[in-house]
Amino acid sequence: MNGRSLTFVLFVVVMGLAAFQFVSYLITNPGKLLGNLLTIGIVLGAFYWLYRLFSNSGSSADTRASYNRAAKQSKRKYAKQNVTPLSIKRAAESKLRKSSAAGLKKKRKSTHLTVIEGKKSKKKNRASF
């Protein structure tokens, strides 16, 4: 027998014994079994709550909000324009020329880009592997 099949056999034997013990405990003392399962559930819930409390999962909400804002801005930028007849287009272009002559310029919304500071002083030595 190789190592993998021996491990599988041991796993099956241990799981079989655990299932046998669970069924026998269920038959002899079901109330205590329910109490033990409830205790295990509470302890696992507490560990999960502590994990969520101290992990960096709060930053995912900020990331999601940033993504939604960028997607909305991208949709506005690349939205398909309505197809209009040529005569209406020419009328719109003449109005646009008149308004641009008046000196009214649209102010663009600034993009919210941030510079990520890195280790710029440390140079990589690419010759050594």
TORPA-4810 file (N, C-alpha, C, O; in nm, 3 decimals):
<nodes>
NODE_1_0.084_-0.119_0.000_0.000_0.000_0.000_0.088_0.125_0.000_0.186_0.133_0.074_M
NODE_2_0.052_0.217_-0.082_0.127_0.342_-0.081_0.068_0.436_0.025_-0.034_0.405_0.087_N
NODE_3_0.134_0.550_0.046_0.094_0.643_0.152_-0.044_0.703_0.133_-0.115_0.729_0.230_G
NODE_4_-0.082_0.724_0.009_-0.210_0.787_-0.017_-0.326_0.693_0.014_-0.425_0.735_0.074_R
NODE_5_-0.317_0.569_-0.024_-0.426_0.475_0.003_-0.434_0.443_0.151_-0.543_0.420_0.203_S
NODE_6_-0.321_0.440_0.222_-0.322_0.417_0.366_-0.391_0.533_0.437_-0.469_0.512_0.531_L
NODE_7_-0.364_0.653_0.394_-0.429_0.771_0.452_-0.579_0.766_0.428_-0.657_0.799_0.517_T
NODE_8_-0.620_0.726_0.310_-0.762_0.716_0.278_-0.830_0.611_0.366_-0.940_0.633_0.416_F
NODE_9_-0.766_0.497_0.383_-0.823_0.390_0.467_-0.837_0.437_0.611_-0.940_0.415_0.674_V
NODE_10_-0.734_0.503_0.664_-0.742_0.556_0.801_-0.853_0.659_0.814_-0.924_0.662_0.914_L
NODE_11_-0.868_0.743_0.713_-0.974_0.844_0.714_-1.112_0.778_0.717_-1.199_0.821_0.793_F
NODE_12_-1.133_0.677_0.636_-1.261_0.608_0.632_-1.290_0.538_0.765_-1.403_0.541_0.813_V
NODE_13_-1.189_0.477_0.825_-1.208_0.409_0.954_-1.244_0.510_1.062_-1.337_0.485_1.140_V
NODE_14_-1.173_0.622_1.069_-1.202_0.723_1.171_-1.341_0.782_1.151_-1.414_0.801_1.248_V
NODE_15_-1.378_0.811_1.028_-1.512_0.866_1.002_-1.621_0.764_1.035_-1.728_0.801_1.084_M
NODE_16_-1.596_0.637_1.008_-1.693_0.532_1.043_-1.712_0.521_1.192_-1.825_0.509_1.240_G
NODE_17_-1.602_0.525_1.267_-1.612_0.520_1.414_-1.684_0.643_1.468_-1.762_0.632_1.562_L
NODE_18_-1.658_0.759_1.410_-1.725_0.882_1.454_-1.875_0.873_1.428_-1.955_0.913_1.512_A
NODE_19_-1.913_0.821_1.311_-2.056_0.806_1.279_-2.122_0.706_1.374_-2.234_0.729_1.420_A
NODE_20_-2.053_0.597_1.405_-2.107_0.498_1.499_-2.127_0.560_1.637_-2.231_0.539_1.701_F
NODE_21_-2.029_0.636_1.683_-2.038_0.700_1.815_-2.151_0.803_1.818_-2.222_0.815_1.918_Q
NODE_22_-2.167_0.877_1.710_-2.273_0.977_1.702_-2.410_0.912_1.710_-2.497_0.960_1.783_F
NODE_23_-2.430_0.804_1.635_-2.560_0.735_1.635_-2.588_0.675_1.772_-2.700_0.684_1.822_V
NODE_24_-2.486_0.613_1.835_-2.508_0.553_1.967_-2.537_0.660_2.072_-2.619_0.638_2.162_S
NODE_25_-2.471_0.773_2.062_-2.496_0.884_2.156_-2.635_0.943_2.134_-2.701_0.984_2.230_Y
NODE_26_-2.678_0.947_2.009_-2.812_0.996_1.976_-2.920_0.906_2.035_-3.023_0.954_2.082_L
NODE_27_-2.896_0.776_2.034_-2.995_0.681_2.087_-2.996_0.683_2.240_-3.104_0.683_2.300_I
NODE_28_-2.878_0.686_2.304_-2.873_0.675_2.450_-2.906_0.806_2.521_-2.976_0.804_2.622_T
NODE_29_-2.857_0.921_2.471_-2.876_1.047_2.543_-2.894_1.162_2.445_-2.801_1.239_2.422_N
NODE_30_-3.013_1.175_2.385_-3.031_1.279_2.284_-3.030_1.421_2.340_-2.989_1.513_2.270_P
NODE_31_-3.072_1.441_2.462_-3.073_1.575_2.522_-2.933_1.630_2.540_-2.906_1.747_2.510_G
NODE_32_-2.844_1.545_2.590_-2.706_1.589_2.611_-2.637_1.612_2.475_-2.554_1.703_2.463_K
NODE_33_-2.671_1.532_2.376_-2.616_1.552_2.241_-2.657_1.688_2.186_-2.575_1.760_2.128_L
NODE_34_-2.783_1.724_2.204_-2.831_1.855_2.158_-2.758_1.969_2.230_-2.722_2.069_2.169_L
NODE_35_-2.738_1.953_2.361_-2.664_2.054_2.438_-2.521_2.069_2.390_-2.469_2.180_2.380_G
NODE_36_-2.457_1.954_2.362_-2.318_1.959_2.313_-2.310_2.027_2.175_-2.221_2.107_2.149_N
NODE_37_-2.405_1.993_2.087_-2.405_2.056_1.955_-2.431_2.205_1.964_-2.372_2.283_1.889_L
NODE_38_-2.518_2.247_2.057_-2.545_2.388_2.078_-2.421_2.460_2.131_-2.391_2.572_2.088_L
NODE_39_-2.350_2.398_2.222_-2.226_2.457_2.276_-2.121_2.473_2.165_-2.056_2.576_2.156_T
NODE_40_-2.106_2.370_2.083_-2.010_2.376_1.973_-2.048_2.488_1.877_-1.961_2.562_1.830_I
NODE_41_-2.177_2.501_1.848_-2.223_2.608_1.759_-2.194_2.746_1.816_-2.152_2.835_1.742_G
NODE_42_-2.216_2.765_1.945_-2.190_2.895_2.008_-2.041_2.928_2.005_-2.003_3.041_1.975_I
NODE_43_-1.957_2.829_2.036_-1.813_2.853_2.036_-1.764_2.885_1.894_-1.686_2.979_1.876_V
NODE_44_-1.809_2.810_1.795_-1.770_2.839_1.657_-1.820_2.976_1.612_-1.750_3.047_1.540_L
NODE_45_-1.941_3.013_1.654_-1.995_3.145_1.620_-1.912_3.256_1.682_-1.890_3.360_1.620_G
NODE_46_-1.866_3.235_1.807_-1.783_3.336_1.873_-1.649_3.352_1.802_-1.601_3.464_1.782_A
NODE_47_-1.589_3.239_1.762_-1.462_3.247_1.689_-1.481_3.317_1.555_-1.396_3.396_1.514_F
NODE_48_-1.590_3.288_1.488_-1.617_3.353_1.360_-1.638_3.503_1.378_-1.589_3.583_1.298_Y
NODE_49_-1.711_3.541_1.482_-1.735_3.683_1.510_-1.603_3.755_1.540_-1.580_3.865_1.491_W
NODE_50_-1.516_3.691_1.620_-1.386_3.752_1.650_-1.300_3.764_1.524_-1.229_3.863_1.505_L
NODE_51_-1.306_3.664_1.438_-1.231_3.669_1.313_-1.279_3.785_1.226_-1.198_3.860_1.173_Y
NODE_52_-1.410_3.801_1.213_-1.465_3.910_1.132_-1.435_4.046_1.195_-1.418_4.145_1.124_R
NODE_53_-1.430_4.051_1.327_-1.404_4.175_1.397_-1.262_4.224_1.373_-1.240_4.344_1.352_L
NODE_54_-1.164_4.134_1.375_-1.025_4.173_1.364_-0.966_4.159_1.225_-0.850_4.194_1.204_F
NODE_55_-1.042_4.109_1.131_-0.990_4.097_0.994_-1.012_4.229_0.921_-1.081_4.318_0.971_S
NODE_56_-0.954_4.241_0.803_-0.965_4.364_0.723_-1.086_4.358_0.631_-1.077_4.402_0.516_N
NODE_57_-1.197_4.308_0.678_-1.314_4.298_0.592_-1.385_4.433_0.579_-1.468_4.449_0.490_S
NODE_58_-1.356_4.529_0.666_-1.420_4.661_0.658_-1.376_4.739_0.536_-1.451_4.823_0.486_G
NODE_59_-1.255_4.712_0.487_-1.206_4.785_0.370_-1.275_4.741_0.242_-1.272_4.812_0.142_S
NODE_60_-1.338_4.623_0.245_-1.405_4.577_0.123_-1.527_4.663_0.091_-1.563_4.678_-0.025_S
NODE_61_-1.590_4.720_0.194_-1.705_4.809_0.169_-1.658_4.937_0.099_-1.725_4.987_0.008_A
NODE_62_-1.542_4.989_0.141_-1.487_5.107_0.075_-1.447_5.075_-0.068_-1.470_5.155_-0.159_D
NODE_63_-1.389_4.959_-0.088_-1.350_4.918_-0.222_-1.471_4.903_-0.311_-1.469_4.943_-0.428_T
NODE_64_-1.577_4.847_-0.257_-1.700_4.828_-0.335_-1.761_4.963_-0.374_-1.808_4.980_-0.486_R
NODE_65_-1.761_5.057_-0.280_-1.815_5.189_-0.309_-1.731_5.259_-0.417_-1.786_5.325_-0.505_A
NODE_66_-1.600_5.245_-0.409_-1.512_5.305_-0.510_-1.537_5.243_-0.646_-1.539_5.312_-0.748_S
NODE_67_-1.556_5.111_-0.648_-1.583_5.043_-0.774_-1.715_5.091_-0.834_-1.722_5.117_-0.954_Y
NODE_68_-1.817_5.102_-0.752_-1.948_5.147_-0.802_-1.939_5.289_-0.858_-1.999_5.320_-0.960_N
NODE_69_-1.863_5.376_-0.790_-1.847_5.513_-0.836_-1.773_5.517_-0.970_-1.809_5.593_-1.060_R
NODE_70_-1.668_5.434_-0.983_-1.592_5.430_-1.109_-1.676_5.372_-1.221_-1.668_5.419_-1.335_A
NODE_71_-1.757_5.271_-1.192_-1.842_5.212_-1.295_-1.946_5.312_-1.342_-1.975_5.320_-1.462_A
NODE_72_-2.002_5.388_-1.250_-2.102_5.489_-1.286_-2.039_5.597_-1.374_-2.099_5.640_-1.473_K
NODE_73_-1.918_5.639_-1.338_-1.849_5.741_-1.417_-1.815_5.688_-1.556_-1.825_5.761_-1.655_Q
NODE_74_-1.776_5.561_-1.564_-1.744_5.501_-1.692_-1.867_5.489_-1.780_-1.860_5.509_-1.901_S
NODE_75_-1.981_5.456_-1.720_-2.105_5.446_-1.797_-2.142_5.582_-1.855_-2.186_5.591_-1.970_K
NODE_76_-2.124_5.687_-1.776_-2.155_5.821_-1.828_-2.061_5.859_-1.942_-2.102_5.922_-2.039_R
NODE_77_-1.935_5.819_-1.929_-1.837_5.858_-2.029_-1.859_5.784_-2.160_-1.848_5.843_-2.268_K
NODE_78_-1.891_5.656_-2.152_-1.902_5.575_-2.272_-2.047_5.543_-2.309_-2.072_5.445_-2.380_Y
NODE_79_-2.141_5.622_-2.263_-2.282_5.598_-2.295_-2.304_5.620_-2.444_-2.247_5.711_-2.505_A
NODE_80_-2.388_5.536_-2.501_-2.418_5.552_-2.644_-2.511_5.670_-2.662_-2.608_5.688_-2.589_K
NODE_81_-2.477_5.750_-2.761_-2.560_5.866_-2.788_-2.674_5.825_-2.881_-2.660_5.735_-2.963_Q
NODE_82_-2.784_5.893_-2.866_-2.899_5.864_-2.952_-2.867_5.901_-3.096_-2.803_6.002_-3.123_N
NODE_83_-2.913_5.817_-3.188_-2.893_5.843_-3.330_-3.001_5.941_-3.374_-3.120_5.915_-3.357_V
NODE_84_-2.957_6.053_-3.430_-3.053_6.156_-3.471_-3.039_6.180_-3.620_-2.933_6.155_-3.677_T
NODE_85_-3.144_6.227_-3.684_-3.134_6.260_-3.826_-3.033_6.371_-3.850_-2.999_6.447_-3.758_P
NODE_86_-2.985_6.380_-3.972_-2.879_6.473_-4.008_-2.921_6.619_-3.988_-2.840_6.700_-3.945_L
NODE_87_-3.047_6.653_-4.018_-3.091_6.792_-4.004_-3.092_6.834_-3.857_-3.058_6.948_-3.824_S
NODE_88_-3.130_6.743_-3.770_-3.131_6.777_-3.626_-2.988_6.790_-3.576_-2.959_6.874_-3.491_I
NODE_89_-2.898_6.705_-3.629_-2.758_6.715_-3.589_-2.699_6.850_-3.627_-2.628_6.912_-3.549_K
NODE_90_-2.730_6.895_-3.747_-2.676_7.023_-3.793_-2.729_7.137_-3.709_-2.655_7.231_-3.678_R
NODE_91_-2.857_7.132_-3.670_-2.914_7.236_-3.586_-2.846_7.236_-3.449_-2.818_7.342_-3.392_A
NODE_92_-2.821_7.118_-3.398_-2.754_7.108_-3.268_-2.611_7.160_-3.276_-2.563_7.225_-3.184_A
NODE_93_-2.543_7.130_-3.389_-2.406_7.178_-3.405_-2.401_7.330_-3.413_-2.309_7.392_-3.360_E
NODE_94_-2.499_7.391_-3.479_-2.500_7.537_-3.489_-2.525_7.600_-3.352_-2.465_7.702_-3.319_S
NODE_95_-2.612_7.538_-3.273_-2.635_7.588_-3.136_-2.508_7.574_-3.053_-2.475_7.662_-2.973_K
NODE_96_-2.438_7.462_-3.073_-2.315_7.439_-2.999_-2.210_7.544_-3.035_-2.139_7.593_-2.947_L
NODE_97_-2.200_7.577_-3.162_-2.103_7.678_-3.204_-2.136_7.813_-3.144_-2.047_7.886_-3.102_R
NODE_98_-2.266_7.847_-3.140_-2.306_7.975_-3.082_-2.274_7.979_-2.933_-2.228_8.082_-2.882_K
NODE_99_-2.298_7.869_-2.863_-2.272_7.869_-2.719_-2.122_7.869_-2.691_-2.077_7.928_-2.592_S
NODE_100_-2.043_7.802_-2.778_-1.898_7.802_-2.756_-1.840_7.940_-2.786_-1.739_7.979_-2.728_S
NODE_101_-1.902_8.012_-2.874_-1.855_8.146_-2.906_-1.877_8.240_-2.788_-1.803_8.337_-2.771_A
NODE_102_-1.976_8.211_-2.709_-2.005_8.296_-2.593_-1.902_8.275_-2.483_-1.895_8.355_-2.389_A
NODE_103_-1.823_8.170_-2.493_-1.717_8.149_-2.395_-1.759_8.064_-2.276_-1.689_8.060_-2.175_G
NODE_104_-1.869_7.996_-2.288_-1.911_7.909_-2.179_-1.844_7.773_-2.196_-1.864_7.704_-2.296_L
NODE_105_-1.765_7.736_-2.099_-1.698_7.606_-2.103_-1.749_7.521_-1.988_-1.774_7.569_-1.877_K
NODE_106_-1.764_7.394_-2.018_-1.805_7.301_-1.913_-1.684_7.268_-1.827_-1.574_7.244_-1.879_K
NODE_107_-1.704_7.268_-1.700_-1.597_7.233_-1.610_-1.600_7.081_-1.589_-1.703_7.026_-1.551_K
NODE_108_-1.489_7.016_-1.613_-1.485_6.872_-1.598_-1.470_6.834_-1.451_-1.404_6.903_-1.373_R
NODE_109_-1.531_6.724_-1.418_-1.520_6.674_-1.281_-1.384_6.608_-1.266_-1.343_6.529_-1.351_K
NODE_110_-1.315_6.639_-1.160_-1.182_6.584_-1.142_-1.192_6.435_-1.109_-1.282_6.391_-1.038_S
NODE_111_-1.097_6.359_-1.162_-1.095_6.216_-1.132_-1.028_6.197_-0.997_-0.938_6.272_-0.960_T
NODE_112_-1.072_6.097_-0.927_-1.019_6.072_-0.793_-0.912_5.965_-0.801_-0.936_5.848_-0.771_H
NODE_113_-0.793_6.007_-0.843_-0.681_5.916_-0.852_-0.585_5.944_-0.737_-0.563_6.059_-0.700_L
NODE_114_-0.531_5.839_-0.682_-0.436_5.855_-0.573_-0.304_5.794_-0.612_-0.299_5.698_-0.689_T
NODE_115_-0.196_5.850_-0.560_-0.063_5.799_-0.585_-0.028_5.705_-0.471_-0.038_5.741_-0.354_V
NODE_116_0.013_5.585_-0.508_0.052_5.487_-0.407_0.202_5.499_-0.387_0.281_5.478_-0.479_I
NODE_117_0.239_5.532_-0.265_0.380_5.548_-0.234_0.444_5.410_-0.219_0.389_5.323_-0.151_E
NODE_118_0.557_5.391_-0.281_0.628_5.265_-0.271_0.769_5.286_-0.221_0.806_5.396_-0.182_G
NODE_119_0.845_5.180_-0.224_0.984_5.188_-0.181_1.069_5.230_-0.300_1.125_5.146_-0.370_K
NODE_120_1.077_5.359_-0.322_1.147_5.410_-0.439_1.298_5.417_-0.417_1.374_5.415_-0.513_K
NODE_121_1.341_5.425_-0.292_1.483_5.438_-0.265_1.555_5.304_-0.280_1.675_5.302_-0.306_S
NODE_122_1.484_5.195_-0.265_1.545_5.064_-0.275_1.541_5.018_-0.420_1.434_4.995_-0.476_K
NODE_123_1.659_5.003_-0.481_1.666_4.961_-0.620_1.689_4.811_-0.627_1.760_4.754_-0.544_K
NODE_124_1.628_4.747_-0.725_1.644_4.603_-0.742_1.774_4.575_-0.815_1.810_4.644_-0.911_K
NODE_125_1.844_4.474_-0.769_1.963_4.429_-0.838_1.921_4.313_-0.927_1.913_4.199_-0.882_N
NODE_126_1.894_4.343_-1.051_1.839_4.243_-1.143_1.944_4.145_-1.193_1.909_4.041_-1.250_R
NODE_127_2.071_4.175_-1.172_2.176_4.087_-1.223_2.192_3.964_-1.135_2.232_3.859_-1.185_A
NODE_128_2.162_3.973_-1.007_2.182_3.860_-0.916_2.053_3.781_-0.901_1.947_3.838_-0.875_S
NODE_129_2.062_3.653_-0.917_1.947_3.568_-0.902_1.966_3.476_-0.788_1.878_3.395_-0.758_F
</nodes>
